[in-house]
């Protein structure tokens, strides 16, 4: 065997180690299936629901303090909770998707939002509104 001296040479540009973000496809792209369309629509609906939640909640914000007798700090906490939890979700979602798969992570995330919305509609005081948000 030939002995080399000095530092190892860098990986060539075509090596899988050259870029961790580079996709390495091993075959032709799969044909779109109804399941692919379903999960694509599910992801799109998730983003639409997020925008709807922000828009709809701005109207609710006018009556929320009166309806639940909330102070200004409590109202601010209720409004901020959704964005704070969404930010935490953005940090946690990639590892959950890597562990369980993207589709299950999307489905569980959407179910949590739907359950939160249902619970929010049944809320009776500050604690329940805060927990539902």
Z-matrix of the N, CA and C atoms (Angstrom, degrees):
N
C 1 1.445
C 2 1.519 1 110.87
N 3 1.283 2 114.19 1 148.81
C 4 1.449 3 120.16 2 -178.57
C 5 1.524 4 109.74 3 -86.65
N 6 1.278 5 118.88 4 132.05
C 7 1.450 6 122.96 5 179.02
C 8 1.512 7 108.93 6 -91.81
N 9 1.309 8 115.47 7 139.69
C 10 1.452 9 119.80 8 177.34
C 11 1.519 10 109.21 9 -115.91
N 12 1.270 11 115.18 10 151.26
C 13 1.464 12 120.08 11 177.30
C 14 1.522 13 108.10 12 -121.36
N 15 1.315 14 116.40 13 154.97
C 16 1.456 15 120.44 14 178.27
C 17 1.514 16 111.10 15 92.81
N 18 1.306 17 114.92 16 -179.02
C 19 1.473 18 119.25 17 -177.61
C 20 1.525 19 111.08 18 -70.59
N 21 1.344 20 116.26 19 154.32
C 22 1.469 21 118.88 20 177.97
C 23 1.528 22 110.17 21 -65.52
N 24 1.315 23 115.15 22 148.61
C 25 1.461 24 119.16 23 -179.88
C 26 1.525 25 109.40 24 -73.74
N 27 1.345 26 117.66 25 149.17
C 28 1.464 27 119.76 26 -179.93
C 29 1.523 28 110.90 27 -66.79
N 30 1.314 29 114.48 28 156.91
C 31 1.460 30 119.80 29 179.84
C 32 1.520 31 109.51 30 -66.80
N 33 1.337 32 117.78 31 141.62
C 34 1.461 33 119.51 32 177.31
C 35 1.523 34 110.97 33 -64.25
N 36 1.322 35 116.58 34 159.12
C 37 1.464 36 122.34 35 -175.47
C 38 1.528 37 112.64 36 -61.51
N 39 1.319 38 118.62 37 -24.63
C 40 1.464 39 120.97 38 -178.91
C 41 1.521 40 112.49 39 -89.06
N 42 1.322 41 117.88 40 -1.44
C 43 1.450 42 121.31 41 -179.30
C 44 1.520 43 110.40 42 -72.07
N 45 1.342 44 118.78 43 145.35
C 46 1.456 45 120.44 44 176.33
C 47 1.529 46 112.28 45 -60.33
N 48 1.344 47 117.09 46 -23.65
C 49 1.457 48 119.78 47 179.45
C 50 1.520 49 111.75 48 -78.79
N 51 1.303 50 119.21 49 -9.79
C 52 1.461 51 121.86 50 -174.88
C 53 1.524 52 111.54 51 -66.12
N 54 1.306 53 118.88 52 -38.19
C 55 1.453 54 121.80 53 -179.08
C 56 1.523 55 108.85 54 -143.76
N 57 1.335 56 117.73 55 118.21
C 58 1.465 57 119.00 56 -179.15
C 59 1.527 58 112.72 57 -69.16
N 60 1.333 59 117.87 58 -17.01
C 61 1.459 60 120.50 59 -178.20
C 62 1.527 61 113.08 60 -93.99
N 63 1.304 62 117.02 61 -2.78
C 64 1.456 63 120.33 62 -177.27
C 65 1.523 64 110.06 63 -77.10
N 66 1.318 65 116.39 64 132.49
C 67 1.460 66 121.28 65 178.49
C 68 1.516 67 109.88 66 -84.01
N 69 1.298 68 116.47 67 137.90
C 70 1.457 69 121.35 68 177.96
C 71 1.520 70 107.71 69 -118.49
N 72 1.318 71 115.49 70 96.19
C 73 1.457 72 120.74 71 179.54
C 74 1.517 73 108.85 72 -87.41
N 75 1.312 74 115.33 73 136.44
C 76 1.457 75 119.27 74 -176.45
C 77 1.514 76 113.45 75 -100.07
N 78 1.292 77 117.07 76 -5.20
C 79 1.452 78 118.73 77 -178.26
C 80 1.512 79 110.93 78 -161.43
N 81 1.316 80 116.68 79 -171.72
C 82 1.465 81 119.42 80 179.60
C 83 1.528 82 110.65 81 -67.69
N 84 1.317 83 116.16 82 155.00
C 85 1.463 84 120.94 83 178.25
C 86 1.519 85 109.42 84 -64.16
N 87 1.347 86 116.52 85 140.53
C 88 1.469 87 118.23 86 178.07
C 89 1.523 88 110.25 87 -70.55
N 90 1.304 89 114.84 88 152.95
C 91 1.458 90 120.65 89 177.85
C 92 1.531 91 108.97 90 -70.54
N 93 1.325 92 117.49 91 142.84
C 94 1.468 93 119.25 92 176.88
C 95 1.521 94 110.78 93 -61.95
N 96 1.313 95 115.65 94 138.20
C 97 1.455 96 121.98 95 179.47
C 98 1.528 97 108.43 96 -119.27
N 99 1.324 98 116.94 97 164.01
C 100 1.462 99 119.02 98 175.51
C 101 1.536 100 112.20 99 -56.75
N 102 1.306 101 116.90 100 -34.61
C 103 1.475 102 121.18 101 178.67
C 104 1.523 103 110.73 102 -64.09
N 105 1.339 104 117.43 103 -41.28
C 106 1.461 105 121.53 104 177.43
C 107 1.524 106 110.39 105 -62.28
N 108 1.331 107 116.91 106 -43.99
C 109 1.460 108 120.65 107 178.02
C 110 1.532 109 110.95 108 -63.20
N 111 1.338 110 116.99 109 -40.16
C 112 1.464 111 121.08 110 179.55
C 113 1.527 112 110.78 111 -60.10
N 114 1.327 113 117.10 112 -49.05
C 115 1.463 114 119.31 113 -177.26
C 116 1.530 115 111.87 114 -71.76
N 117 1.316 116 117.60 115 -28.75
C 118 1.461 117 120.32 116 174.21
C 119 1.523 118 109.81 117 -66.61
N 120 1.326 119 116.82 118 -43.94
C 121 1.466 120 120.84 119 176.95
C 122 1.527 121 111.46 120 -66.07
N 123 1.325 122 117.13 121 -34.69
C 124 1.454 123 121.13 122 177.68
C 125 1.527 124 110.60 123 -63.63
N 126 1.326 125 117.07 124 -43.42
C 127 1.462 126 120.85 125 177.63
C 128 1.523 127 111.00 126 -64.65
N 129 1.329 128 116.99 127 -41.02
C 130 1.464 129 120.85 128 178.51
C 131 1.525 130 110.41 129 -66.01
N 132 1.324 131 117.53 130 -41.14
C 133 1.465 132 121.10 131 178.60
C 134 1.520 133 111.10 132 -63.35
N 135 1.314 134 116.50 133 -34.36
C 136 1.456 135 120.82 134 177.46
C 137 1.525 136 110.72 135 -61.12
N 138 1.314 137 116.62 136 -44.69
C 139 1.467 138 120.14 137 179.11
C 140 1.527 139 111.35 138 -69.34
N 141 1.336 140 117.17 139 -38.10
C 142 1.468 141 119.85 140 176.54
C 143 1.521 142 110.86 141 -64.14
N 144 1.327 143 116.67 142 -39.30
C 145 1.462 144 120.37 143 179.22
C 146 1.518 145 110.84 144 -64.86
N 147 1.310 146 117.10 145 -36.51
C 148 1.463 147 120.73 146 178.05
C 149 1.525 148 110.11 147 -62.71
N 150 1.310 149 117.29 148 -47.23
C 151 1.462 150 120.84 149 177.83
C 152 1.513 151 111.83 150 -64.14
N 153 1.323 152 116.55 151 -40.07
C 154 1.463 153 120.37 152 178.00
C 155 1.520 154 110.66 153 -63.33
N 156 1.331 155 116.49 154 -41.62
C 157 1.459 156 120.66 155 -179.70
C 158 1.524 157 110.90 156 -60.23
N 159 1.308 158 116.70 157 -45.00
C 160 1.461 159 120.52 158 -179.57
C 161 1.522 160 110.19 159 -65.12
N 162 1.327 161 117.32 160 -44.05
C 163 1.459 162 120.91 161 179.99
C 164 1.519 163 112.96 162 -67.28
N 165 1.318 164 116.76 163 -45.16
C 166 1.462 165 120.83 164 -178.37
C 167 1.525 166 111.14 165 -68.59
N 168 1.306 167 116.03 166 -36.43
C 169 1.465 168 118.64 167 -177.44
C 170 1.522 169 111.49 168 -69.36
N 171 1.329 170 117.83 169 -25.27
C 172 1.460 171 119.29 170 177.31
C 173 1.537 172 110.55 171 -65.55
N 174 1.327 173 117.86 172 -32.18
C 175 1.463 174 120.69 173 175.39
C 176 1.530 175 111.04 174 -73.80
N 177 1.315 176 116.39 175 -38.71
C 178 1.459 177 121.27 176 179.63
C 179 1.524 178 110.30 177 -67.14
N 180 1.305 179 115.95 178 -30.27
C 181 1.462 180 121.32 179 -177.33
C 182 1.521 181 112.32 180 -58.57
N 183 1.333 182 117.51 181 -27.16
C 184 1.455 183 120.53 182 179.68
C 185 1.531 184 112.00 183 -68.43
N 186 1.318 185 117.27 184 -37.08
C 187 1.465 186 120.43 185 -177.28
C 188 1.525 187 113.54 186 -101.18
N 189 1.313 188 118.23 187 -13.34
C 190 1.472 189 122.01 188 -175.84
C 191 1.527 190 113.06 189 -57.65
N 192 1.341 191 119.65 190 -48.86
C 193 1.470 192 118.44 191 -179.05
C 194 1.530 193 113.07 192 -61.38
N 195 1.329 194 117.52 193 -36.30
C 196 1.470 195 120.43 194 179.86
C 197 1.532 196 111.05 195 -72.91
N 198 1.331 197 115.81 196 -44.30
C 199 1.467 198 121.11 197 -175.44
C 200 1.531 199 112.30 198 -63.22
N 201 1.340 200 116.62 199 -39.90
C 202 1.465 201 120.91 200 -175.94
C 203 1.526 202 112.94 201 -110.80
N 204 1.324 203 117.72 202 9.23
C 205 1.466 204 123.34 203 -179.44
C 206 1.530 205 111.00 204 52.60
N 207 1.332 206 115.70 205 53.24
C 208 1.467 207 121.25 206 -178.08
C 209 1.516 208 110.63 207 -95.14
N 210 1.320 209 115.16 208 143.41
C 211 1.456 210 120.54 209 172.85
C 212 1.528 211 108.64 210 -79.93
N 213 1.323 212 116.13 211 172.33
C 214 1.465 213 120.13 212 178.63
C 215 1.526 214 111.37 213 -61.52
N 216 1.366 215 119.84 214 -45.54
C 217 1.475 216 118.60 215 177.29
C 218 1.530 217 113.43 216 -62.33
N 219 1.329 218 117.03 217 -37.30
C 220 1.467 219 119.37 218 178.57
C 221 1.524 220 110.69 219 -66.80
N 222 1.333 221 116.98 220 -41.12
C 223 1.461 222 120.44 221 177.45
C 224 1.514 223 110.57 222 -62.98
N 225 1.324 224 116.73 223 -41.66
C 226 1.468 225 120.63 224 177.70
C 227 1.522 226 111.48 225 -63.09
N 228 1.338 227 116.36 226 -39.15
C 229 1.464 228 120.18 227 179.16
C 230 1.524 229 110.73 228 -64.53
N 231 1.335 230 117.07 229 -41.37
C 232 1.471 231 120.76 230 179.56
C 233 1.523 232 110.43 231 -63.37
N 234 1.329 233 116.54 232 -43.27
C 235 1.467 234 120.49 233 -179.09
C 236 1.522 235 110.61 234 -67.53
N 237 1.311 236 117.31 235 -42.79
C 238 1.469 237 121.50 236 -175.12
C 239 1.525 238 113.34 237 -74.14
N 240 1.316 239 116.64 238 -24.14
C 241 1.466 240 120.35 239 -176.40
C 242 1.520 241 112.13 240 -57.73
N 243 1.309 242 117.39 241 -44.66
C 244 1.469 243 120.31 242 -177.85
C 245 1.523 244 110.73 243 -59.70
N 246 1.340 245 116.97 244 -46.28
C 247 1.467 246 120.00 245 -179.00
C 248 1.522 247 111.78 246 -68.46
N 249 1.322 248 117.33 247 -36.83
C 250 1.463 249 120.39 248 178.92
C 251 1.527 250 110.89 249 -65.14
N 252 1.317 251 116.45 250 -46.49
C 253 1.468 252 120.19 251 179.47
C 254 1.529 253 110.49 252 -66.64
N 255 1.333 254 117.23 253 -35.75
C 256 1.469 255 120.27 254 176.65
C 257 1.522 256 110.45 255 -63.37
N 258 1.323 257 117.61 256 -39.03
C 259 1.469 258 120.87 257 177.66
C 260 1.520 259 111.00 258 -65.21
N 261 1.322 260 117.20 259 -42.02
C 262 1.469 261 120.77 260 176.51
C 263 1.529 262 109.77 261 -63.12
N 264 1.335 263 116.12 262 -41.30
C 265 1.463 264 120.31 263 177.91
C 266 1.519 265 112.37 264 -60.34
N 267 1.332 266 116.61 265 -37.58
C 268 1.471 267 120.33 266 177.98
C 269 1.524 268 111.42 267 -64.07
N 270 1.315 269 116.99 268 -31.86
C 271 1.465 270 120.32 269 178.84
C 272 1.524 271 112.09 270 -78.82
N 273 1.323 272 116.95 271 -32.53
C 274 1.466 273 121.73 272 -175.36
C 275 1.525 274 112.38 273 -90.45
N 276 1.324 275 117.39 274 -28.99
C 277 1.466 276 121.66 275 -173.28
C 278 1.529 277 114.36 276 -56.75
N 279 1.340 278 120.00 277 -41.88
C 280 1.470 279 117.42 278 -179.14
C 281 1.532 280 113.60 279 -60.92
N 282 1.332 281 117.32 280 -41.29
C 283 1.468 282 117.86 281 179.93
C 284 1.527 283 111.15 282 -70.84
N 285 1.336 284 117.51 283 -34.27
C 286 1.471 285 119.42 284 175.41
C 287 1.519 286 110.97 285 -65.86
N 288 1.331 287 116.55 286 -40.62
C 289 1.464 288 120.27 287 178.53
C 290 1.522 289 111.04 288 -65.67
N 291 1.334 290 117.33 289 -37.88
C 292 1.459 291 120.29 290 177.31
C 293 1.525 292 111.38 291 -66.96
N 294 1.328 293 116.44 292 -36.90
C 295 1.462 294 120.63 293 -177.44
C 296 1.528 295 112.29 294 -76.70
N 297 1.329 296 116.77 295 -47.00
C 298 1.464 297 120.59 296 -173.07
C 299 1.522 298 114.23 297 -106.92
N 300 1.322 299 117.42 298 -12.69
C 301 1.455 300 121.75 299 -176.74
C 302 1.520 301 110.01 300 104.60
N 303 1.334 302 115.58 301 153.80
C 304 1.459 303 119.88 302 -177.73
C 305 1.514 304 112.56 303 -67.25
N 306 1.301 305 116.59 304 -43.11
C 307 1.464 306 119.74 305 -176.45
C 308 1.525 307 112.30 306 -63.62
N 309 1.336 308 118.55 307 -50.62
C 310 1.469 309 117.40 308 177.54
C 311 1.529 310 112.31 309 -60.00
N 312 1.322 311 117.51 310 -36.53
C 313 1.466 312 120.02 311 178.58
C 314 1.527 313 110.87 312 -64.46
N 315 1.336 314 117.17 313 -40.75
C 316 1.466 315 120.62 314 177.09
C 317 1.526 316 111.33 315 -65.14
N 318 1.310 317 116.80 316 -44.40
C 319 1.463 318 120.58 317 -177.93
C 320 1.525 319 109.91 318 -64.02
N 321 1.324 320 117.25 319 -46.70
C 322 1.466 321 120.16 320 -179.70
C 323 1.531 322 110.43 321 -64.23
N 324 1.323 323 117.45 322 -41.99
C 325 1.463 324 120.44 323 177.80
C 326 1.511 325 112.29 324 -60.02
N 327 1.320 326 116.69 325 -44.65
C 328 1.467 327 120.38 326 178.71
C 329 1.526 328 112.01 327 -67.12
N 330 1.321 329 116.82 328 -37.02
C 331 1.464 330 119.33 329 176.58
C 332 1.527 331 111.13 330 -65.20
N 333 1.329 332 117.35 331 -39.19
C 334 1.465 333 120.18 332 177.45
C 335 1.522 334 111.61 333 -62.89
N 336 1.326 335 117.02 334 -41.44
C 337 1.463 336 120.58 335 177.71
C 338 1.526 337 110.04 336 -64.51
N 339 1.320 338 117.25 337 -42.86
C 340 1.471 339 120.34 338 179.67
C 341 1.523 340 111.32 339 -64.84
N 342 1.330 341 117.35 340 -42.83
C 343 1.469 342 120.28 341 178.16
C 344 1.529 343 110.85 342 -65.58
N 345 1.327 344 116.87 343 -38.47
C 346 1.462 345 120.41 344 176.33
C 347 1.515 346 111.46 345 -62.37
N 348 1.329 347 116.96 346 -41.35
C 349 1.472 348 120.68 347 178.44
C 350 1.527 349 110.68 348 -65.31
N 351 1.322 350 117.14 349 -40.56
C 352 1.465 351 120.46 350 177.73
C 353 1.524 352 110.40 351 -63.63
N 354 1.322 353 116.18 352 -46.63
C 355 1.457 354 120.99 353 179.53
C 356 1.532 355 110.72 354 -63.80
N 357 1.329 356 117.34 355 -36.42
C 358 1.463 357 121.46 356 178.17
C 359 1.528 358 110.86 357 -63.44
N 360 1.321 359 116.32 358 -37.53
C 361 1.469 360 118.93 359 179.27
C 362 1.524 361 111.86 360 -69.74
N 363 1.324 362 117.89 361 -19.55
C 364 1.460 363 122.08 362 179.41
C 365 1.526 364 112.62 363 -102.77
N 366 1.326 365 118.37 364 7.84
C 367 1.463 366 122.74 365 -175.30
C 368 1.521 367 111.18 366 -66.68
N 369 1.336 368 115.72 367 149.79
C 370 1.457 369 121.04 368 -176.46
C 371 1.532 370 113.59 369 -126.80
N 372 1.350 371 118.50 370 -17.11
C 373 1.457 372 120.19 371 178.85
C 374 1.529 373 109.52 372 -153.60
N 375 1.345 374 115.94 373 -177.40
C 376 1.458 375 120.51 374 -177.18
C 377 1.530 376 112.11 375 -56.90
N 378 1.311 377 118.29 376 -45.12
C 379 1.462 378 121.62 377 -177.83
C 380 1.523 379 112.67 378 -60.38
N 381 1.325 380 116.09 379 -42.80
C 382 1.468 381 118.85 380 -179.00
C 383 1.529 382 111.29 381 -72.53
N 384 1.342 383 117.50 382 -36.52
C 385 1.476 384 120.06 383 176.34
C 386 1.521 385 109.71 384 -64.90
N 387 1.326 386 116.08 385 -43.91
C 388 1.473 387 121.31 386 -179.75
C 389 1.520 388 111.04 387 -62.10
N 390 1.343 389 116.64 388 -44.75
C 391 1.468 390 120.57 389 -179.71
C 392 1.519 391 111.58 390 -66.62
N 393 1.327 392 117.14 391 -37.50
C 394 1.469 393 120.57 392 -179.06
C 395 1.519 394 111.47 393 -69.78
N 396 1.313 395 117.78 394 -35.63
C 397 1.465 396 121.05 395 179.16
C 398 1.513 397 109.27 396 -68.15
